[in-house]
Amino acid sequence: QVQLVESGGGLVQPGGSLRLSCAASGFTFRLYTMGWYRQAPGKQRELVATITSSGITNYSDSMKGRFTISRDNAKNAVYLQMDSLEPEDTAVYYCNSRSTITGLTDWGQGTQVTVSS
């Protein structure tokens, strides 16, 4: 059974940084594209970044240059380094997995990120 457990969220001041982690289990991690999405109150869930099994990354335009996605296949983990955070980045951040073979996707429970002074 796929399990995705996010951690690292919290309250940070504008301009600050946070590093989110997602611990994955129950599937062959190295064969999956992993991603981070976010959902702000009253808004739809949106893409933050994805990273393929071979390490190719893709970012939403508004996060390019501020956020960095990475993965560690030995630890079955994916990370999101967030710098220069803005109040508009306040949202619940979700870890996502997608099989490169079946296209099946799964989601974590999410971690709250709040950017406020």
Number of C-alpha atoms within 10 A of each C-alpha: 6 14 16 23 17 23 18 14 18 14 14 18 14 17 14 14 17 18 16 22 23 26 16 23 15 10 14 12 23 19 16 22 22 29 27 26 19 22 19 16 9 6 9 9 15 14 19 24 23 26 20 20 17 11 15 11 16 16 18 13 10 10 17 12 11 12 20 19 24 20 23 12 14 8 11 17 20 26 22 23 14 19 17 15 22 16 15 11 20 20 21 18 27 26 30 23 27 19 19 14 8 8 11 10 14 14 18 19 14 22 21 19 22 20 20 16 9
